Amino acid sequence: MITRETEQIVIVDENDNAIGEEDKGKCHDGAGILHRAFLAMVFNKSGDLLLSRRSDRKKLWPGYWDGTVASHLFKGEDYEQASKRRLMEELGLTATVIKYAFKFHYKVGYENIGTEHEICAVTIVSSVDFENITPNSDEISEIRSIDPRLLREEFGRQKHNYVPWLMLAFNHMDKQSIAL
């Protein structure tokens, strides 16, 4: 039986070249295995970002605030296709235009439970109406929207409430002067 932990996700080298597939659970055990991931950030017409609180059932960073959707790629998917798939699965959101923004490499452990070791792409979806979004409770316990400028301020005061890859993505955007 295939579970979320035994899903086969794409593992990569330091240059984001696919070198195989591995069980998602194994990729997050111990020091982690480098794999492809993405962070999809969805904005409404006012420019507010939709945040998702990770379900308490998550192995890593349960109950933490995340970007709109973060997940992994399956063999044959590009970052936009994977973003589209997970936005539908996690939020019931049909995204027609998804733009690749950038990617970055990071590695960070969570307590003594596991590690995220990822080449993480950031994708952007704009001008979405947040009213018709229906979170999948297995993945997301709560959603809220926030102005990105206010979110940056919250990182300074409440960084313990946010997943590390969201803060790293914002740092990367700031360093490269990428506007949201």
C-alpha positions as a Python dict, from the first residue, in 0.01 Angstrom:
ca = {
    (1, 'M'): (0, 0, 0),
    (2, 'I'): (131, 344, -94),
    (3, 'T'): (112, 599, 185),
    (4, 'R'): (229, 959, 201),
    (5, 'E'): (557, 833, 350),
    (6, 'T'): (618, 574, 77),
    (7, 'E'): (538, 803, -216),
    (8, 'Q'): (829, 807, -457),
    (9, 'I'): (975, 1157, -489),
    (10, 'V'): (1258, 1283, -710),
    (11, 'I'): (1605, 1284, -555),
    (12, 'V'): (1867, 1514, -705),
    (13, 'D'): (2232, 1614, -699),
    (14, 'E'): (2356, 1957, -587),
    (15, 'N'): (2280, 2098, -935),
    (16, 'D'): (1917, 1980, -928),
    (17, 'N'): (1980, 1699, -1177),
    (18, 'A'): (1745, 1408, -1114),
    (19, 'I'): (1939, 1098, -1004),
    (20, 'G'): (1649, 873, -905),
    (21, 'E'): (1349, 833, -682),
    (22, 'E'): (1313, 743, -316),
    (23, 'D'): (1039, 699, -56),
    (24, 'K'): (936, 1036, 84),
    (25, 'G'): (977, 905, 438),
    (26, 'K'): (1336, 794, 374),
    (27, 'C'): (1418, 1134, 223),
    (28, 'H'): (1324, 1297, 555),
    (29, 'D'): (1485, 1048, 795),
    (30, 'G'): (1810, 1122, 975),
    (31, 'A'): (2022, 1374, 786),
    (32, 'G'): (1785, 1364, 488),
    (33, 'I'): (1838, 1285, 121),
    (34, 'L'): (1854, 1580, -120),
    (35, 'H'): (1529, 1597, -317),
    (36, 'R'): (1313, 1833, -522),
    (37, 'A'): (1047, 2038, -354),
    (38, 'F'): (850, 2353, -413),
    (39, 'L'): (677, 2629, -224),
    (40, 'A'): (373, 2767, -405),
    (41, 'M'): (275, 3116, -296),
    (42, 'V'): (-75, 3231, -384),
    (43, 'F'): (-168, 3599, -376),
    (44, 'N'): (-503, 3773, -406),
    (45, 'K'): (-573, 4087, -611),
    (46, 'S'): (-473, 4304, -312),
    (47, 'G'): (-132, 4137, -297),
    (48, 'D'): (-197, 3945, 25),
    (49, 'L'): (-31, 3604, 56),
    (50, 'L'): (-237, 3300, 155),
    (51, 'L'): (-66, 3113, 441),
    (52, 'S'): (-145, 2758, 553),
    (53, 'R'): (-95, 2613, 898),
    (54, 'R'): (44, 2262, 866),
    (55, 'S'): (-175, 1988, 1008),
    (56, 'D'): (-79, 1851, 1348),
    (57, 'R'): (-53, 1513, 1170),
    (58, 'K'): (258, 1626, 981),
    (59, 'K'): (582, 1450, 1081),
    (60, 'L'): (796, 1762, 1042),
    (61, 'W'): (692, 2108, 1163),
    (62, 'P'): (334, 2015, 1262),
    (63, 'G'): (120, 2319, 1343),
    (64, 'Y'): (367, 2567, 1193),
    (65, 'W'): (264, 2834, 943),
    (66, 'D'): (381, 2770, 586),
    (67, 'G'): (348, 2935, 248),
    (68, 'T'): (31, 2846, 63),
    (69, 'V'): (141, 2493, -33),
    (70, 'A'): (476, 2315, -1),
    (71, 'S'): (538, 1967, -133),
    (72, 'H'): (750, 1741, -356),
    (73, 'L'): (777, 1648, -720),
    (74, 'F'): (701, 1313, -874),
    (75, 'K'): (894, 1170, -1168),
    (76, 'G'): (808, 1354, -1490),
    (77, 'E'): (670, 1667, -1320),
    (78, 'D'): (814, 2013, -1343),
    (79, 'Y'): (777, 2267, -1063),
    (80, 'E'): (466, 2428, -1212),
    (81, 'Q'): (290, 2093, -1268),
    (82, 'A'): (362, 1980, -912),
    (83, 'S'): (238, 2314, -778),
    (84, 'K'): (-84, 2284, -976),
    (85, 'R'): (-140, 1926, -853),
    (86, 'R'): (-87, 2009, -485),
    (87, 'L'): (-288, 2334, -492),
    (88, 'M'): (-584, 2126, -605),
    (89, 'E'): (-519, 1841, -358),
    (90, 'E'): (-459, 2062, -55),
    (91, 'L'): (-689, 2359, -120),
    (92, 'G'): (-928, 2264, -401),
    (93, 'L'): (-772, 2550, -596),
    (94, 'T'): (-753, 2540, -975),
    (95, 'A'): (-453, 2747, -1075),
    (96, 'T'): (-427, 2817, -1447),
    (97, 'V'): (-120, 3042, -1444),
    (98, 'I'): (172, 2938, -1223),
    (99, 'K'): (500, 3123, -1260),
    (100, 'Y'): (836, 2981, -1159),
    (101, 'A'): (1028, 3247, -961),
    (102, 'F'): (1355, 3090, -835),
    (103, 'K'): (1497, 2797, -642),
    (104, 'F'): (1734, 2756, -350),
    (105, 'H'): (1909, 2475, -162),
    (106, 'Y'): (1869, 2428, 211),
    (107, 'K'): (1903, 2167, 482),
    (108, 'V'): (1745, 2195, 825),
    (109, 'G'): (1655, 1940, 1091),
    (110, 'Y'): (1340, 1926, 1300),
    (111, 'E'): (1400, 1827, 1660),
    (112, 'N'): (1530, 1466, 1658),
    (113, 'I'): (1261, 1354, 1415),
    (114, 'G'): (1397, 1424, 1067),
    (115, 'T'): (1543, 1666, 816),
    (116, 'E'): (1437, 1864, 515),
    (117, 'H'): (1719, 1860, 258),
    (118, 'E'): (1580, 2017, -55),
    (119, 'I'): (1627, 2206, -375),
    (120, 'C'): (1317, 2417, -325),
    (121, 'A'): (1157, 2612, -610),
    (122, 'V'): (924, 2899, -542),
    (123, 'T'): (622, 2933, -769),
    (124, 'I'): (378, 3223, -775),
    (125, 'V'): (5, 3234, -842),
    (126, 'S'): (-154, 3580, -856),
    (127, 'S'): (-501, 3736, -843),
    (128, 'V'): (-678, 3447, -671),
    (129, 'D'): (-1006, 3484, -487),
    (130, 'F'): (-951, 3327, -143),
    (131, 'E'): (-1323, 3280, -71),
    (132, 'N'): (-1368, 2947, -252),
    (133, 'I'): (-1071, 2766, -102),
    (134, 'T'): (-1141, 2443, 85),
    (135, 'P'): (-841, 2315, 285),
    (136, 'N'): (-776, 1941, 306),
    (137, 'S'): (-768, 1882, 685),
    (138, 'D'): (-514, 1600, 647),
    (139, 'E'): (-267, 1861, 519),
    (140, 'I'): (-384, 2201, 648),
    (141, 'S'): (-547, 2293, 978),
    (142, 'E'): (-604, 2663, 910),
    (143, 'I'): (-553, 2933, 647),
    (144, 'R'): (-512, 3309, 665),
    (145, 'S'): (-396, 3590, 441),
    (146, 'I'): (-137, 3855, 517),
    (147, 'D'): (41, 4143, 351),
    (148, 'P'): (398, 4020, 274),
    (149, 'R'): (546, 4328, 445),
    (150, 'L'): (364, 4240, 768),
    (151, 'L'): (475, 3878, 735),
    (152, 'R'): (839, 3990, 719),
    (153, 'E'): (782, 4179, 1046),
    (154, 'E'): (627, 3869, 1204),
    (155, 'F'): (936, 3666, 1109),
    (156, 'G'): (1137, 3900, 1330),
    (157, 'R'): (904, 3866, 1628),
    (158, 'Q'): (759, 3516, 1591),
    (159, 'K'): (996, 3310, 1376),
    (160, 'H'): (927, 3003, 1592),
    (161, 'N'): (575, 2992, 1437),
    (162, 'Y'): (695, 2956, 1075),
    (163, 'V'): (859, 2679, 873),
    (164, 'P'): (1221, 2756, 788),
    (165, 'W'): (1180, 2726, 409),
    (166, 'L'): (923, 3008, 404),
    (167, 'M'): (1160, 3243, 584),
    (168, 'L'): (1449, 3131, 361),
    (169, 'A'): (1239, 3200, 50),
    (170, 'F'): (1166, 3553, 173),
    (171, 'N'): (1535, 3609, 252),
    (172, 'H'): (1623, 3496, -99),
    (173, 'M'): (1366, 3733, -249),
    (174, 'D'): (1501, 4021, -42),
    (175, 'K'): (1863, 3953, -143),
    (176, 'Q'): (1771, 3942, -511),
    (177, 'S'): (1525, 4235, -484),
    (178, 'I'): (1239, 4019, -607),
    (179, 'A'): (911, 4201, -553),
    (180, 'L'): (593, 4019, -471),
}
